[in-house]
Structure formats: structure tokens, C-alpha cells
Amino acid sequence: MAVSAATIQGTSDPAFAVLREAFSSIFADGLEHGAAVAAMVDGKVVADLWGGFTDPARTRPWQRDTLVNVWSATKGVMSLAVAMLVARGELRYDAPIADVWPEFGASGKQDISLDLALSHQAGLDGLSIPMDLEGLYAWTPYVDALAAMAPLWVPGSRCIYHALSFGHLAGEPLRRVDGRSPGRFIAEEIAWVLDVPFFIGLPVQEDHRAAVMIEGAHTSDWLAETLASPYPHSCRNPSFAATTPNERAWRAAEIPGANGHGDARGLATIYGSLVARGSKLLSADALAEAIRPRFDGVDGCDGTPAAYAAGFRLKDACYGAKASLRAFGHTGWGGTLAFADPEARIGFAFVTCHMQGFGDSIDPRRQRLVEALYASL
């Protein structure tokens, strides 16, 4: 059952008609099952669109309030939370994590800074001891294991993506200085302030809004490739699957590197607010420090280009050929994309429940949408 242009819901500024057309086309061409896209320019939402279905059987149409697990796009929001505490003087990017989390200094980790952790250079891309999902969900077993272990490789010597551990390496320092969990901090300091839905730790009363994650062809190719690499730790201890977010235990937990639940409008608003005049969350100077490059090279695990600020991805091909070099944000496994471009003062987000893998090629869904976005400016 294809989704026609008539069934695309939401609103868009007439100047962004081409974005609506591009969104419709990914359904018409059979690339999408259920998704939403949104854009903000100069602090104004110019597109807020959704379509398709939130379940494999196509019985539940995507709604304006549908939420979806955005995988690693969660890292961008977590990076913003850290940046806010850095701006308040409660954390420092260049200071050892052990300054605020003393136990973390064990086993030769006393000099690892937030900068190294947020740019995937900490040598802690995963755990060296067995850990099940229950330990990840409970928070303390996972962070205690991180604190006790030795680095898996010399910190600062290379960049290897910290798929799950990133969120705890950022989240535990936040918890130590602020007293709130990452999920509660983001709920009170970001989501509530901007009046957007974004949850790390989805409340049970919101569970009915969550889309079912659907694994498409080749979705898990990168997972298999990582596990076959010399650096498999990021996807082990615990292991997880594309459909793990459909379990209530995953949704309820706080996994700040992978289990944020939100919608396109909310993510576009978060990023758009950072580059609009008079941001409620970060000053221009604080944002400049947060998006200053920390690493620019290749990921040592898979050899692909990698560039990071303090948690945000830089120079990502997903931002499109017309994005400025200052564009920042984060992708999510299977298709999600959220980013801001300070030069164009735009915030953009695409979220989907139809996880796909396109090998070494660019996801055509994201490519069409981003090209249409810049063509509309």
C-alpha cells in the first residue's frame, strides 16, 4: 500500500513546497513505511510533515504526536545537555572526567577528558567485561564497569565510534555535577523550555505514541561489519538488535547514546533554536565552543571519514553538498537525521521507523530531503 501525496499530513510554507514533494516521493517510490520531516528557519517552523504507518501491518497511521526511537541522534541532544553545563561552569571539556567522577580515574583513565570521550577518542568504545541488557538499563552496573575497566586502546591515539558507551560517558559526569539523571535534565532543561517532546526514558503513559521499529534490508550490515572488525566492543556487552527498541524495557531505560524518543518537529526545533537569534539554551559563544572541531580524520574501526565536535558530527555527507562547514548534528541508525546549519540558520530533522541500510551509498531518503531543504532557501 503506497502512500500518496494526498495522505501526507501536516503543514509547510509555500516556499518549501519542494520539500513536501520530496517527502511524498520517498513514499511513492517505496523507500518509506512511516516517517516525519520538519524544518525551522530563523526560529520559525517552515515545515512539519508526516505520513505512512507506525506498525508493520499498516493499521496505525502516523500521527502528529507519534514518537520514534531516534538511535544515535540521541547523542546530539545529550551533547547539548553537556554544553549547557559547560556554559554554566559546572563541567569543563578539557578537564579529566575523574574530577567529577573519581571512580572513573581507575585503571589508567585519570587523564581522559570530556573532549576525548565526546569525540570518540577515549578508548572506551565498549566494555571489556560481559554485560547484559538489564545491566545497561539499570545504569549503575554499566557505569561502574566503565569506571573500573582499562582503556581498550591508548586514549587519543585514534577515533572509534562509542555506540552505546558515549551516552554514559557523557551522562554520568552530568549526573555527578547536576544531581539529575540525563533524561530528567533533558526533560526539564530542554524539552520543557522549548515545549517539544523528547524523552530519554519514555514514560509508560507515552508508550502508545511510539512507532514500531521495522528492520529493512541490509539494516544490520554495519552491525555485522563492526563485530567482524578488530574493534568489536561498541556492539557487544550488551548486544542489541534493530528491533530491541520495541521492547518496553528499552524504552523505559535511560540510554543517552541510543534510546531518545522524539519527533521531527521537536528535533528540528531543538537544533533550529540553537542557531536562531536569542537562543534560550546556549549563547553564541557557548555554541561556538561546543561545535569547535575535536577530531577530523577516519574512524579506526571501519575506515570511514569521521569528524566530531564535542559530541556533534561535523562535515557529515548527510548534511548535503550545500551545507556550510559549520553544520552540526547527528545521524541515527537506519535513517534518522537531525542537524543545524548556523550559516543558513536552519534546523532540520527526519525521523523514521523504517530502518534501512544502503551500504556505502547515501540514504536516498535523506539525500532527497536535504537537497529539497536547501533548494527552498
C-alpha positions in Angstrom: 0.0 0.0 0.0 1.8 3.1 -1.2 1.3 6.5 0.5 0.0 9.1 -2.0 0.7 12.8 -1.9 -2.8 13.3 -0.6 -2.1 11.3 2.5 1.0 13.3 3.5 -0.2 15.2 6.6 1.0 18.4 8.2 1.9 21.9 7.1 4.6 23.6 5.1 5.3 27.1 4.0 4.6 27.6 0.2 8.3 28.3 -0.3 9.0 24.8 0.9 6.7 23.0 -1.4 9.6 21.2 -3.0 10.4 19.7 0.5 6.8 18.4 0.7 7.2 16.9 -2.8 10.4 15.2 -1.9 8.9 13.8 1.3 5.9 12.4 -0.8 8.3 10.9 -3.3 10.1 8.7 -0.8 6.8 7.0 -0.1 5.7 6.9 -3.7 9.0 5.2 -4.7 8.6 2.5 -1.9 11.5 3.8 0.1 9.5 4.6 3.2 6.9 3.0 5.5 6.4 5.7 8.2 8.2 8.9 8.8 8.2 12.6 9.6 10.2 15.6 8.5 10.5 19.1 9.8 12.5 22.3 9.3 12.9 25.5 11.2 14.4 28.7 9.7 15.2 31.8 11.7 13.3 30.4 14.6 10.2 29.7 12.6 8.9 26.2 11.8 8.5 26.2 8.0 7.7 22.5 7.5 6.1 19.9 9.8 5.1 16.8 7.8 4.3 13.2 8.4 2.9 10.2 6.7 2.7 6.4 6.5 2.2 3.9 9.3 3.8 3.2 12.7 3.4 -0.6 12.6 4.4 -3.4 10.1 0.7 -4.3 9.4 -0.1 -0.7 8.4 -3.0 -0.5 10.7 -1.8 2.5 12.7 -1.3 5.7 10.7 1.5 8.0 11.7 0.1 10.9 13.7 1.3 14.4 14.6 2.2 13.2 18.1 3.9 9.9 17.0 7.3 9.3 18.7 10.1 7.2 17.4 13.4 5.8 18.8 16.0 8.0 17.1 19.0 5.9 17.9 22.3 7.9 17.8 20.5 11.1 17.0 20.1 11.0 20.8 23.8 11.8 21.1 23.2 15.3 19.6 20.7 16.1 22.3 22.9 14.6 25.0 25.8 16.7 23.7 23.6 19.8 24.0 22.9 19.0 27.6 26.6 18.7 28.4 27.3 22.0 26.5 24.7 23.7 28.8 26.5 22.6 31.9 29.9 23.6 30.4 28.4 27.1 29.8 27.3 27.2 33.4 30.8 26.3 34.6 29.7 23.0 36.1 31.7 20.9 33.6 34.8 21.5 31.5 35.5 19.9 28.2 39.3 19.9 28.8 39.2 18.6 32.4 39.6 15.0 33.4 36.3 13.2 33.8 37.7 11.8 37.1 37.5 15.4 38.5 33.7 14.9 38.8 33.6 11.1 38.8 36.5 10.0 40.9 35.9 6.3 40.4 36.5 6.8 36.7 40.1 7.5 37.2 40.9 3.8 37.9 43.0 1.6 35.6 44.9 4.4 33.8 41.9 6.6 32.9 42.8 9.5 35.2 43.6 11.9 32.3 40.7 11.1 29.9 38.8 14.4 29.4 35.2 15.0 28.3 36.6 16.2 25.0 38.2 12.8 24.3 35.0 11.0 25.3 32.7 13.2 23.3 34.8 12.8 20.2 35.0 9.0 20.5 38.8 9.1 21.3 38.6 7.8 24.9 39.5 4.1 24.2 36.2 3.1 25.7 34.1 2.2 22.7 32.6 -0.6 24.7 33.0 -2.8 27.8 35.8 -5.3 28.3 33.6 -7.4 30.6 30.3 -9.2 29.9 27.2 -7.0 30.4 23.6 -7.9 29.6 20.8 -5.5 28.6 19.5 -5.5 32.1 22.8 -4.0 33.3 22.6 -1.4 30.6 19.1 -0.5 31.5 19.8 -0.2 35.2 22.5 2.4 34.6 24.8 1.7 37.6 26.1 -1.7 36.5 27.1 -0.2 33.2 28.8 3.0 34.5 30.5 1.0 37.3 32.0 -1.3 34.6 33.2 1.7 32.6 34.8 3.2 35.7 36.7 0.0 36.6 38.0 -1.0 33.2 41.2 0.0 31.5 41.0 1.7 28.1 40.8 -0.8 25.2 43.4 1.3 23.3 45.5 4.3 24.0 43.2 7.3 24.6 43.7 10.0 22.0 45.5 7.7 19.6 42.5 7.1 17.3 38.8 7.6 16.9 36.5 4.6 17.1 32.7 5.2 17.4 31.5 4.7 21.0 28.0 3.5 20.0 26.5 2.9 23.5 29.2 3.9 25.9 29.1 7.5 24.6 25.9 8.3 26.4 27.1 7.0 29.8 30.5 8.7 29.5 28.6 12.0 29.0 25.6 11.2 31.2 27.4 10.2 34.4 29.5 13.4 34.7 26.3 15.3 34.1 24.6 13.3 36.9 27.5 13.8 39.3 27.5 17.6 39.0 23.8 18.3 38.5 22.2 15.6 40.6 19.6 14.8 37.9 19.7 11.9 35.5 20.3 12.7 31.9 16.7 12.0 31.0 15.4 14.3 33.7 17.8 17.1 32.9 16.8 17.0 29.2 13.1 16.9 30.1 13.3 19.9 32.3 16.0 22.0 30.7 15.5 21.4 27.0 12.2 19.7 26.2 10.1 21.8 28.7 11.8 25.0 27.8 11.2 24.6 24.1 7.9 22.8 24.5 8.9 19.8 22.4 8.6 16.1 23.0 11.9 14.4 23.6 12.4 11.6 26.1 15.4 9.6 27.3 13.4 7.2 29.3 10.0 7.0 27.8 7.2 7.2 30.4 4.8 4.3 30.3 1.9 6.7 29.7 3.6 7.8 26.4 4.2 4.3 25.2 1.2 4.2 22.9 2.7 7.0 20.9 5.8 5.1 20.0 6.3 3.7 16.5 7.4 0.1 16.0 10.9 -0.1 14.6 10.9 -2.1 11.4 14.2 -3.7 10.1 14.6 -3.3 6.4 17.0 -5.0 4.0 20.7 -4.6 5.0 19.8 -2.6 8.1 22.2 -4.7 10.2 25.1 -4.9 7.8 27.1 -2.2 9.7 26.5 -4.2 12.9 27.9 -7.4 11.4 30.8 -5.5 9.9 31.6 -3.9 13.3 31.5 -7.2 15.1 33.9 -8.6 12.5 36.4 -5.7 12.9 39.4 -5.6 15.2 37.3 -3.2 17.4 34.0 -5.0 18.0 33.4 -3.7 21.5 30.9 -1.0 20.6 28.3 -3.5 19.7 28.9 -6.1 22.4 28.4 -6.3 26.1 25.5 -6.0 25.7 24.5 -6.9 22.1 21.3 -5.4 20.7 19.2 -5.5 17.5 17.3 -3.2 15.3 14.1 -4.2 16.9 15.2 -4.0 20.5 13.6 -0.6 20.9 10.2 -2.3 20.5 10.6 -3.7 24.0 9.2 -1.8 26.9 12.4 -2.2 29.0 14.5 -0.5 26.3 12.0 2.4 26.0 11.9 2.9 29.8 15.6 2.9 30.4 18.0 5.9 30.1 20.5 5.2 27.3 21.7 8.6 26.3 23.6 7.3 23.3 20.8 5.5 21.6 17.3 5.5 23.0 15.9 9.0 22.8 12.3 9.1 21.6 11.1 12.2 19.8 9.5 13.5 16.6 10.9 15.5 13.7 9.3 18.8 14.7 10.9 18.6 18.2 14.4 17.8 16.9 14.2 20.5 14.2 13.1 22.9 16.9 16.0 21.9 19.2 18.6 22.4 16.5 16.8 25.4 15.0 16.7 27.2 18.3 20.5 26.9 18.7 21.2 28.9 15.6 18.3 31.4 15.8 18.8 34.8 17.2 18.4 34.9 21.0 18.7 31.2 21.8 17.1 30.1 25.0 19.6 27.3 25.6 23.1 28.4 24.6 24.8 31.7 23.9 26.6 32.2 20.6 29.9 31.8 22.3 28.9 28.6 24.1 27.6 27.1 20.9 30.8 28.0 19.1 32.8 26.2 21.8 30.5 23.1 21.6 30.8 22.8 17.8 34.6 23.5 17.7 36.3 20.5 15.9 37.9 17.9 18.2 38.7 15.3 15.6 38.9 15.2 11.8 40.1 12.0 10.1 38.8 8.5 9.8 37.2 6.0 12.2 39.7 3.4 13.1 37.1 0.6 13.1 35.7 0.9 9.6 38.0 3.5 7.8 35.1 5.9 7.0 35.5 9.7 7.3 34.8 11.0 10.8 34.7 14.5 12.2 33.5 15.4 15.6 33.0 18.5 17.8 32.0 18.0 21.5 29.7 15.1 20.6 28.2 16.6 17.4 29.1 15.2 14.0 30.8 17.6 11.6 31.3 17.5 7.8 28.8 14.7 7.5 27.8 13.9 3.9 24.2 13.5 5.1 24.0 17.3 5.6 24.3 17.7 1.9 26.7 19.4 -0.5 25.3 22.9 0.2 25.6 22.8 4.0 28.2 25.1 5.5 31.3 23.7 7.1 29.8 24.8 10.5 26.8 22.5 10.1 26.5 20.1 13.1 24.1 17.4 14.4 23.9 13.7 14.4 22.5 10.8 12.4 20.6 7.8 13.8 20.9 4.1 12.8 18.6 3.2 9.9 17.8 6.7 8.6 17.2 9.4 11.2 19.0 12.7 10.7 18.9 15.9 12.8 21.2 18.9 12.3 21.6 22.7 12.3 23.4 25.0 9.9 24.5 28.2 11.6 25.1 30.0 8.3 21.6 29.4 7.0 20.1 29.5 10.5 18.2 26.3 9.9 17.3 23.3 12.0 16.2 20.1 10.2 15.1 16.6 11.2 13.9 13.4 9.5 12.8 10.5 11.6 11.6 7.1 10.5 10.5 3.7 11.9 11.6 2.0 8.6 15.3 1.3 9.3 17.2 0.7 6.1 20.8 0.1 5.2 22.3 1.4 1.9 25.9 0.0 2.2 28.4 2.7 1.1 25.8 4.8 -0.7 24.0 7.8 0.7 20.5 7.1 2.0 18.3 8.4 -0.8 15.5 9.4 1.6 17.8 11.8 3.5 19.5 13.0 0.3 16.3 14.0 -1.4 15.0 15.8 1.7 18.2 17.7 2.4 18.6 18.7 -1.3 15.0 20.0 -1.2 15.6 21.9 2.0 18.5 23.9 0.6 16.7 24.4 -2.7 13.9 26.0 -0.8 16.0 28.6 1.0 
